[in-house]
Amino acid sequence: MRTSPLPSYRRATLVVLAVAGIAAACGDAIPVSPALSLAPGSPRLAAPTSANGTSAGGSAVPAASGQGTGLGPELTPALEAQLNATLLRLRAADHLPGVQAVVRTAGGAAWSGHAGFADLATRERVTATTLFDAGSITKTFVAALTLQLAAGGVLGLDDPLSRWLPGFTRGPGVTLRELLDQTSGIDDPFLHATLLNALGAHPRRPWTPDQVLRYTGRPHFAPGRGWFYSNANYILLGQVIQRATGESVAALVRRRFLDPLGLGHTFLQGQEPVTGVAAHGYAAASPASGVPTDLSDGTSYLPFTSLATALGTAGALVTTADDLSRWAEALYGGRVLEPTALGQMLDFGLTRGLKPRWPYGLGAQQIAFSGRLSWGHSGLLSGYHAAMRYFPGSGLTIAVLMNTDATNPDATVAALLGVLYPPTATLAPSVTPVPPSTASPPRALRASSMNGRSRLVISSRVRRKAANFSASVPSTSAGSSRPQLVISSRVRRKAANFSASVPSTSAGSSRPQWSALCSPGKTGQTWRARSQTVMT
């Protein structure tokens, strides 16, 4: 990685907290030009040229001997061209420094796209093997490893934490299962300004799990009596695994998962060497300068040493979208865990009565996109945002990685899914139109929440002032105790181009996160409302 002067790490820059507000902009721009290319090896799809001269292409590459239903769409050249165009459009509209995306079907084909820059200063472009930080998607590997060890009798899911870590006193009565499903009540040290300030004060200083856990406050509730997302849970699981096996989590994950599945571009920072070219992480652009902040400390750690080592087994994994898509296909397709263990991971009913922010199993999220159920996880920390979604109904997998913390990658997942399954063919099960009396004027769209716990990301380009569109907000998705918002739109004039993205629920807050409103004031003006979550 490029050596650069240390940036000024202020508290606001460190977004490994539980939640950040929604940033909205009207006409702001990151000074980068879109550039998209795909994984090499397939000349069968002619590369269309974008308006600014960049190109896109597609490839059908073998999947990792995955299992699936065969119900997914066929990745035809025409469909791949649409995926290419969609990724280019979203990258430009959201001013992303760089992005990777992979769509993998149960039939053994994959589309892989990447756009933008790994380093804005040197203009080094993102490639298919550029490494991104995956944040809390790390938890899916730790959860799978814990379940494997439990199946082998090395440890038990109902073991008290005190059996393995008697020196940790901030979680009396907690079991390993309660660490996995976030019902332990243990506090999240990354919510405390004292830790964040310490991380920011010395970005090149490495941290140990014990040093991080000293910042853990009092429990939020008795074990099993509530749901609270805490990164401490998975830092503790990493320590338990090492104590029970005598090996590091990185060594076990590599031997049991990465090497057998051929995931050669995935590494757990702080526990093993990382090889490859990495994308710098960028904090959101400031309104004053319009320029994003490069968070790199000049080392190989993403985003920088103190944060990567402090997160450890809770969020320090670096990987590629291709590796993530293969991991999701193998994990949720039944090739990693025995059926009983996988069933426990994907049992979302155990936490439903505790009203989690989203249905949560053992290191797994359940989220619906336009009525299509998905399993997976998201990840967000300073400078990076990631989403990994597997759709069990079709065996389809979508993985998205971004080197910015200002844009929700699930919006890209939704847009790519919309290409594969056009909205007219797959409407959400219970869509209630916005009443005319509360609808916004034709030149504006208001982001709304049905219960004060969900939030919305909207991205659109309107090329004529007179463009009319309408939006609808559905109710709770199948299996969820909270609404999953879906936006559908209709444009009544051909000259207008409007798109809406599907958001996720707000992370870390029970208060509504509102998107600001920007109205198009002239032909060609772009407006968008963007939401930001932290460390999901």
Disulfide bonds with the S-S distance in Angstrom:
none
